[in-house]
Amino acid sequence: MIKYNIFLILPIFKNYKYSQNNIFNHENFISRSSETRSLAQALNASIVFEKIINITIPKSASLINNKVADEIKNNFDLSLIDLIIFDCSLSPIQQRNLERILQKKIIDRTQLIIEIFGLRAKTKEGKLQVELANLSFEKTRLVRSWTHLERQRGGLSKVGGPGESQIELDKRMINAKIKRLKKSLTKVTQTRDVQRKLRKNVSSLILSLVGYTNSGKSTIFNSLTASDILVKDMVFATLDTKMGSMNMSDNKKIIISDTVGFISALPTELINSFKSSLEELFSSDYLLLVHDLSNPNIENQAKLVFDTLISIGFNEEELKKKIINVFNKCDLNSDLSNIKIKFKKNSVKTSALTSKGIIDLKNYIENLAEKKFTKVLFHIPIDSYKISSWLYKNSYVYNETFCNIDFVGNKVKAKISNDKLNAFKSNFPEIELYTIL
């Protein structure tokens, strides 16, 4: 992998009107700048220079004024760096003009995150999603900044009028490719829908791990499912959704998925592109929302995760029913008293690294699974093999006895979910002899 030498520029927007994600707030700025350094390191970059810039009113043409631009050129040896990263969103015009002024390749935070996603994507779906996000972003970068984007002459004679401009041609090609990618992702989504239905049939409970990036989701996933997925102290170590199962004492299967972590200012293009992956969250019975207890910015991170979940289609009531807060890294900090987070009463403390609290989390999950099931005594006529087969496939039979006194047939005791019990009633309306235990 190519090693980049970068110049990291950290803007502080002093005016609320122009602020990007309220980063004029000192605590938010410290947290975000630390996060951006981690993003740069994930890109295999070495931060050679770093500069904080106070911006009261950003210039629409170049974000920074001429005085600041001269300071950068005069005080830093730009020949030592390959790339300048601005920790904010740049408009296409601002990016173009900054590259002209500083004579260096410049990217903003959005491009940085998309680039990291491109490096992390391993599955076909992940690569399609990142490519779609990248094209959606690049489409806005087509500005008339080079001569090859000038209008081409049309017609066969010298007096022919202006033809299609190169920028229009480029946009048309990008739109066509976006359309093809969306079509491919639609097929992937359809496959995922089939897989989700199958998982619903074979599992007693489905949970998804969600949370801020680098909060320890993957380590918890490994602990619960005895898996061995990549665990690394870096942002976006996990990108593609991973599935694993946690077996309970009575052989009920609980399926757990590990999803991509969230981050402040997660590009809209990525959220839209990854919706097919994030749909796993909607089919889950519960969301295990993992928090990093050792992070002083835990409340802001939790709010960002809640806001992102709302933005992809959840509502407050749904989240209230689904969210289980998992306060991870309790070996570094175990005090919850001053932390203000939504739905805090539904919580478990863990340290995935030391395995502390993992048994408590497993017990909590098992209790959730138990509440989902009802114990039922079914009276199955002796020749109804189809009904017996259905029960063994769709419920957890723990006792079956033959009876020929008050009823000729089998008495089957089973644990069954409410959904499956309603399905039983629909499939076998003639079987009226069952008792809730």
N, C-alpha and C positions, 0 to 999 in steps of 0.2 A: 504494500500500500504506500502511495506517495506521501511523503512528509511535507506538510505545509508550514511555512513561517508566516505568522499572521500579526496584524495590528488590530487590536480589539478596541473599538470606540464605544463608550458607554454614555449615551445621552441621558440627562436628567431634565425632564420637562417641568419647568417651574410653574407654568400656568395650567390650571385644571382643564381649561377649555381645549388645550392642545395636547394634553397628556395622553400617553398610550399605555392603557392598563394601569393608570394611576401610579406610574413609577416615579413621580415626584416625591412620593412618600418614602422616607429614608429606609424604613425596615423592608419595604417591598423592593426598593432599589438594591439593597445589600443582598437579599435573597435571589433576586433575578440575575444580578451580575455574577453571583457564584454559580448559578445554574447555567448561564451562558458560557462560563469558562469550562464547565463540564461538557457542554455541547461541543465546544471547540476541540477539547481533548478527545471526544468520541469520534471526531473527524480526523484523528491522527495529526492534530495541528499543535504547533509549539507557539505559545504567545510570546512574541519578541517585545512588542510594545503594547501599552495600554494607556488610554486617556479618557478621563471623565469630562464631558462637555455639558455645561449648563445652557439650556435653551429656554428662553422666555417666549419668544414668538418664532416658530420655525419658518424658514424661507421656503416658499412653495417650490422654488426652482432648484434649490440645492440643500435644503434643511439647515445647513450652517452658513454663517456669513463669511465674508472675505477675510476678516481678521482671524477667525478661527482656522480657516483653511491655510492662511499664511503661517500660523503658529505650527500647524502640523508639518508643513513642508520644510520650515526652517529649523525646527527643534528635533526632528526625527529623520534618521537615515532610511528613507523609503526603499532604497536599493536592496536592503537586507530582507525585505518581506515579499511574499508572493500574493498576499490577499489582505484586504481590509474588510473587517466585519463590523457592521453597525448593528448594535443591539436594539433595533426598533424596526418598524416597517417603513420602507422607502417606496415612494411612488416611482413609476418608470422614468419620469423626467428627472427626479432627484438622483436616481441611480446613474443615469446617463451623464448628467452634468458633474456629479462627484467624480466619476471616472475620468472625465475630461480635465477637471481641475487638479486632481491628485495623481493622474497618470498611472493608476493601478486598478486591477480588477477589484470590484466591490460587490459584496452580497449583503443582504439584510438577514434578520433573524428567521424570517419565513423560509428563505432559500437554504439557510443553514440546516434547519430542521428537516426539510424535504431531502436534502443531500444525505443526511444521516439515515433517514428512513430508506433511501435507495441502497445504502450500504448494508443495512440490516435485513432487508427483505430476502427471504430464501425460497418461499413457496411461490408457485405460479400466481396465486391470487394476490399475495403480497406485492409481487413485482408489478402486476397489472394496476393495483391500487396506487402505488407510488408513481408509476408512469402517468396515470390519469391526473393525479394531483400536480405533478410537475408540468404537464401540458396546460392544465387549467391556469396555473400560475404564469407560465411563459407567454400565454396568449395575451396577457396584459402588458408584457414587456416589449411588444412589437411597436416601437416608436420610430418616427422618421429621423433616425440619427445617422444613417449611413447612405452613401450615394446609391447603393444597390437597391434601396427601397424607393428610388425615384420612379415616377410613372413611366412605364414602357410605351413606346409609340405603337399604335395599332394601325391596321390597314395595310394595303399592298403598295400604295404610292407614298411619295414624300409629303404629300399634303394630308395624309391620314391623321385623324384625331388621336388624342391620348388613349392608350389602351388600359388594361387592368394594371394597377400599381403592384409592385412586388409585395408590399405589406398586405394588400388584399389577397394576393395569391397565397402568401404564407398563412394568413388567418384561415383561409379556406382549407388548406391542407391540414392545419392543426385541428380544425373543427371536424374534418372527416376522420382523423385518427382518434379523436376523443369519442366520436360516435361509435367507432369499431371497438374501442376499449370498453365502453359502457355496455355494448352488446355482449362482449365476452364475460364481463362481470355479472351480467344478468343470468347467464348460464351457470356461473359459479354460485350465485345466490339461490337459484332453483335447486342445485345439488345440495346446498347447505340446508334448504328447507326440508328436503327428503331425509337428510341425516338427522335433523332436529326431531322430526316426527319419530324416527326409529329410536333415538335416545329417550324420548318421552315414554315409549313403550317398554323399554328394558330397564329403566332406572326408576328408583323411588324418589329421588330428589336431584335437582340440577342446580348447582351454584356457580357463580362467576366471581373471580377475584378481580376487583377494580381498585384504582387508587392512583396516587401521584407516582410518576416514574421514580424508580430507585427507592421505593418504600419497603421492599422486601417481599413483593407478591410471589415471585418465582421461587424463593426459598420456602415460603409457606406451602406453595403448590407441591414442591418436592416432598415436604414433610407429610402432607396429607395423602399423597397418592403414591409414595415410594417411587417417584420418577427421578430422572437425572437430567433435567433441562438446564441450559446454561444459566449460571448465577454469577453475576459480576457487578462490582460496585461502579456502575456507570449508568447514564441515562439511556433509556430505550434498549437495554440488553435483550429484552423480549419484544418482538414486533409481531410475529405471526401468532395467531391464537393457538394455544396448546390445550389438549384434552387429556384428562386422566380420571381414573375411578378410585373411589375410597370404599372398601368393603366393610360392611358392618357385621356384627356378631351373628345375626340371623340371615346372613347371605344377601341382604338387601344391598343393591348397588347405588352408590351416590356418585354422580358425575360432576367433576369440577373443571372449569375452564380458566385459563390464565390469559388475560387480555393485555393489549398494549397499554402502557402507562400514560397518564395525562401530564400536561405541562402547561405553564402559563403561556398565553398567546399562542396556543396550538393553532396552526394555520387552518383557516376555514376550508381550504382546498383539501387538506388531509382528512378533516372530519367528514366532509362529503364523500370523499373517495373510500374511506374505511367504514362506511355505513353498513355494508354487507357483513363485515366482521363484527361490528358493534351490535348488530341485530341479535347476536348470541345472548346479550344482556337481557333482551326483552323476553326470551323464552326461558330464562332462569327463574327458579322459584325464589331464590334469595341472591342478594349481592353482598359478598364479603368485602367491605370497603376497608382497605388496609391503609393505616396511617403510620408515619414515622414519628414515634414518640420523642426521639432524640432531636428532631428538627424544631428549632425555635419558631419557625414560620408555619407550624402545623395547622393553625386555624385558617390561614389564608389558602393553604394548599387544599384543605378540606372544602372550603367554599368554592374554589375553582373546580374541583371534581363534581360537586353538586351542580354547579352552573352548567358544566359540560354535559352532564346527564340530562338536565332539563333541555338543553339545546338540541339534543339528538332525539327527543320525543317523550321522555318520561314526564310525569307530573308529580307534584308534591305528595299527593296521597299514595301513589304507587310506591314512591321511594320510602315513605314512612313504613309501609308494610314489608318492603323487600330488604332494606339495608340492615346489615349486621356490622357494626363497627369493630374492626380488629386493630387494636393499638399495639403495633409491633415495635421491636427493639426496646422492650421494657427492661432489659438488662442495663441499658444506658440511662433510662429515665422511667420511673414507674408512677410518677405523680400525675393523676388525672384531674385533680381538684380545681385547677385554674383554667382548664381547657374548655372552651365553649364551642361545641360542635353539635349539629343537629342529630336528633335521635340517639343521643349519647347513652341512654339507659340500656339500649340493645348493644352490649359491647363485651368483648373478651380481650384480655391482655396476653400478649405472646412475645417470645423472643425466638424467632425462627432459627437464629444462628446457634443458640444454646439449647433449643427444644423446650425451653420453659414455656408453659401454658399451652403447648400443642395438644396435650391430652385433654385439657379443659376445652379447647376449641373443637376437638373431635366429639367430645361428649355433648357439647352445645349443638353441633350439627346433627348428631344422632337423635337428640330430643326434638329437634325440628322435624326430622323424618317421622318420628313416632306420632307427633301431633297430626301429621298429614294422613295417617291411616286409621281405619276403623276395624275393630274385630267383629266378624260376622259369622254366624252359623248358617250354612246353606244346607237345605234338604234336596238332594239330587236323586231323581228317579233312577232305578237300577240300570236302565238301558240308555241313559243319557250320557254316553261317552263324550260327545261333543262339548257338553257343558263342563264336565270334569276337566277336559283338556284346556278349555278356555280359562278356567279358574287357575290351573297350574301355570298357565302362561302369563296371566295378567294380575295375579295376586300372590301372596306368600302363604301357602297352605302349611299349617303346622300340626294339623291333626285330621285324620279321616277314619271313620268307623262305619261298619255295615250295620244296618238296623232293620229288623223285620217285625217289630212289635207294633208301635204306633204309626210307623211309616216304613214302607219297603223301599230301601235304597241306601245311599250313602249320606252320612252326616259329615259335612266338610267344614272345619273351622279354619278361617283364613283372615289375614290382615289385608285390607284392600283400600285403596285411595278413594276419595269421594267421586273423582272423575270416573274411575274404573267401575265403581258401584253403579253409577248412573248408566254407564255403557252396558253393564250386565242387565240392568232392567230393560234397556232398549232392545238388546239382542235376544233376550230370553224372557219375554213378557209372560209366558205360560208358567214360569217358575215363580210362584208366589210365596213359597215356604222358605223364608230366611229370617233370621233373628239377629238384631244388633246386640252384641254381648257387652 
